[in-house]
Amino acid sequence: MSDPRLAKIRERLEAALGPADITIEDESAMHAGHAGAASGGGHYRVRIVSDKFQGHKLVTRHRLVYDSVHDMMHKEIHALAITALAPSEV
């Protein structure tokens, strides 16, 4: 992965959630001209499958993801679209 920001996001999520599968897409180019693009923060889409999501509601799953990258939010990450699944849901 050549983008250091994508690598950093992946590293954080893998360390915190031990995913069975993870896909991270940089959608920043689709948001060019958007106010968030001006701040330098990127727009990302994450699909993550982790045992840690089992038995948790969507809001808790998203919180677990956001907690993993909290210090990157509003600086390196402007927007994060999350699909968080337990292995039994795949």
N, C-alpha and C positions, 0 to 999 in steps of 0.2 A: 504494500500500500504506500504510494508515494506522497500522499497528502498527510502532513504531520498532525493536522487537526483530526482527521478521520482515524488515524492510528491511535491518538490519545483517547478519543471517545471509545474505540474498541477495547483498548487496554483497561480503561476504567470499568466498563461494563463486564468484561470477562473476569476481572478481579473480584468484583462485587457480587456477580450473579451466576458465575460458572455456567454460562449458557451451553445448551446442547447444539444450538444453531443461532447464528447472528448474521444479519445483513444490515449494512449501513450505507445509505446513499446520500450523496451531496446534491441537494436540489437548489443550491444557491443561485445558479445561473437562471433558473426559472423565475427568480424573484428580483432580478436586476431592476433597479429603479425604485424598489420598495424601501421604505424608511429604515427597515432593519438592515438592509444591504449597506446603507450609508454608514452605519456604526461599525461595520467590519465583521459583524456576527453572521455566521452561516445558517442556512436552512437545511436541516437534515431529516431523513426518514430512517427509522430503526425498526427492524423486525427481529424480535428476540424470543427464543424459546428457552425457558429455564424451569427447573424443578422448584425454584424459590417462589414461583407464581402460583403453584398448586394451592387451591383452597382460598385464594385471595381475590377480592373484587378488583375491578378495573382501576379504580382510583388508587388502591394500595399498590398495584403493579406499577402504575405510572410513577407513584412516589418513589418506589425502589429504584427505578431508572433515573429519575431526576436527582435523587440523592447521590447517585454514583457520579454525576457530572455537575453537581451544584455550583462549583466554583468556576465552571466554564460558561454557565448561563449568563446571558446578557452581555458577554464580552466576546467569547469565541463562538457561542451558539446563540443565535437570535430566536430560532424556532426549531422545535423537535417534535416530529410526528412519530408516535409510538404505537406499534402493534406488539403487545406483550402476551405470550401464550404459555401455558403449561404444556409439557410433552403430551399429555392425554388429549389435548385439544388440536393437535396437528394432524 
